[in-house]
Amino acid sequence: MALNRTYISTSEKIETAILQHLRYEGDFKGCALVMHGLALEAPEKLPCAIIHCTNVSTHEGFQTAARSFRANVNITLYGDSEQMTKAKFQKYAREIERKVFTDTDLQKWFNPPASGRDVRKTRGMYLHEYADWNTESTMEGTTWKHITNLGLIFQSI
């Protein structure tokens, strides 16, 4: 009997872990959280945040004994000025930043727990640190957009 195993790319693993982190530990009631692999464009109903791991590449210099890599991730929050207030949109933008700019909060969704139940959906990688991060906000017509970019350093385990 053959097992039906579906390959999940490293990018999808990273998007899944960040989605779990935001969904279970953030305050996003009324805001859809979507992985890029599941929706290439913002859904009709806004607000929404799309998590997209744009690339994964080898990373030199972190640990010579283990294979390490860097992932670039962006979380794009969309809102519509005709559907919500600017204050509500800014609250979601601040919540994204609050939840992803601390590597210790994010590590529990990537790294094995020291003890207790393992609730991670993502396995096989260990989050070491942030390489960098930045944000930018724009408005096109009635659509607000807030982009949070992260560089994350991992080790394959």
Phi and psi in degrees as a GROMACS rama.xvg file:
@    title "Ramachandran Plot"
@    xaxis  label "Phi"
@    yaxis  label "Psi"
@TYPE xy
-84.8177  140.945  ALA-2
-85.1515  138.649  LEU-3
-93.9062  97.5639  ASN-4
-104.371  129.376  ARG-5
-99.2744  128.149  THR-6
-76.9874  130.225  TYR-7
-114.17  123.464  ILE-8
-67.1805  161.954  SER-9
-60.1707  -41.2797  THR-10
-58.3615  -44.5199  SER-11
-66.2981  -36.3882  GLU-12
-61.3993  -44.0415  LYS-13
-65.6317  -44.7775  ILE-14
-60.7361  -41.2174  GLU-15
-62.2844  -46.325  THR-16
-64.6483  -41.3861  ALA-17
-68.586  -38.7008  ILE-18
-60.4371  -45.7751  LEU-19
-58.3766  -46.4004  GLN-20
-58.8716  -49.337  HIS-21
-66.8351  -42.9015  LEU-22
-64.3431  -44.7494  ARG-23
-92.3256  -17.8023  TYR-24
-121.318  -5.38418  GLU-25
-105.319  170.873  GLY-26
-108.657  86.899  ASP-27
-122.812  30.2751  PHE-28
-59.0154  124.543  LYS-29
92.016  -0.246547  GLY-30
-122.025  122.845  CYS-31
-73.3358  136.993  ALA-32
-112.197  123.146  LEU-33
-133.641  136.66  VAL-34
-79.5256  143.558  MET-35
-56.0476  -40.3468  HIS-36
-60.674  -20.8384  GLY-37
-97.4807  -16.0067  LEU-38
-156.744  111.761  ALA-39
-77.0971  -18.8607  LEU-40
-127.488  162.467  GLU-41
-63.5928  140.142  ALA-42
-65.211  162.662  PRO-43
-56.951  -42.5055  GLU-44
-85.8832  120.124  LYS-45
-109.083  153.33  LEU-46
-84.2957  157.759  PRO-47
-151.883  156.729  CYS-48
-125.051  127.248  ALA-49
-108.238  125.488  ILE-50
-98.2801  123.163  ILE-51
-136.339  117.405  HIS-52
-85.4916  104.377  CYS-53
-75.628  -32.3514  THR-54
-164.407  158.263  ASN-55
-130.695  130.55  VAL-56
-141.371  162.513  SER-57
-65.6913  151.016  THR-58
-125.79  122.251  HIS-59
-92.1792  146.715  GLU-60
94.7853  -8.57318  GLY-61
-80.4875  -58.1726  PHE-62
-141.201  127.094  GLN-63
-79.2173  -24.6247  THR-64
-83.0198  -14.0258  ALA-65
-129.85  151.472  ALA-66
-76.1886  121.233  ARG-67
-118.826  156.332  SER-68
-145.334  160.267  PHE-69
-113.981  136.724  ARG-70
-118.658  134.521  ALA-71
-103.684  125.791  ASN-72
-127.289  138.724  VAL-73
-126.377  142.997  ASN-74
-117.192  114.289  ILE-75
-107.435  117.991  THR-76
-95.9817  127.917  LEU-77
-113.776  140.514  TYR-78
-145.974  159.886  GLY-79
-122.307  126.878  ASP-80
-64.2823  -16.3964  SER-81
-89.7056  -10.5261  GLU-82
-112.325  -13.2992  GLN-83
-156.717  165.434  MET-84
-84.5713  157.526  THR-85
-62.4738  -37.214  LYS-86
-61.2976  -41.0957  ALA-87
-66.6283  -42.5593  LYS-88
-60.6828  -46.2474  PHE-89
-63.6805  -32.7135  GLN-90
-62.3733  -44.5796  LYS-91
-64.6937  -41.2334  TYR-92
-61.6914  -44.7977  ALA-93
-63.4136  -37.7565  ARG-94
-66.4759  -39.8203  GLU-95
-59.5526  -50.1868  ILE-96
-60.8359  -42.9321  GLU-97
-60.7823  -37.7752  ARG-98
-85.4842  -23.4401  LYS-99
-109.417  -8.49651  VAL-100
-90.337  10.7327  PHE-101
-122.707  109.262  THR-102
-64.0515  -28.4535  ASP-103
-65.3822  -34.9311  THR-104
-67.2814  -40.0616  ASP-105
-76.9642  -28.7615  LEU-106
-59.5412  -33.1284  GLN-107
-65.4687  -18.6667  LYS-108
-90.0576  -10.0602  TRP-109
-112.443  -43.0065  PHE-110
-91.6242  144.842  ASN-111
-61.4168  142.455  PRO-112
-71.5233  149.202  PRO-113
-66.4812  -32.5711  ALA-114
-159.12  168.645  SER-115
83.983  -172.306  GLY-116
-71.7803  137.317  ARG-117
-93.1334  110.519  ASP-118
-100.381  5.55478  VAL-119
-72.246  144.155  ARG-120
-94.8059  -17.1661  LYS-121
-102.626  128.648  THR-122
-129.654  164.554  ARG-123
87.834  7.76222  GLY-124
-143.454  153.541  MET-125
-129.335  119.453  TYR-126
-81.1775  119.049  LEU-127
-92.1847  -52.7096  HIS-128
-164.508  170.06  GLU-129
-86.3476  135.979  TYR-130
-84.8946  -41.4865  ALA-131
-172.785  171.923  ASP-132
-158.881  157.821  TRP-133
-161.451  165.665  ASN-134
-134.875  158.363  THR-135
-152.555  149.26  GLU-136
-127.59  141.714  SER-137
-141.099  168.709  THR-138
-139.821  128.957  MET-139
-124.728  111.547  GLU-140
63.9589  -122.928  GLY-141
-98.1733  2.70015  THR-142
-95.4615  121.341  THR-143
-88.89  145.604  TRP-144
-139.301  129.362  LYS-145
-125.544  119.431  HIS-146
-110.595  126.5  ILE-147
-111.94  119.892  THR-148
-108.42  136.12  ASN-149
-129.367  142.279  LEU-150
-113.018  121.486  GLY-151
-119.228  138.899  LEU-152
-106.729  123.858  ILE-153
-121.5  164.073  PHE-154
-127.245  136.739  GLN-155
-73.9663  133.74  SER-156
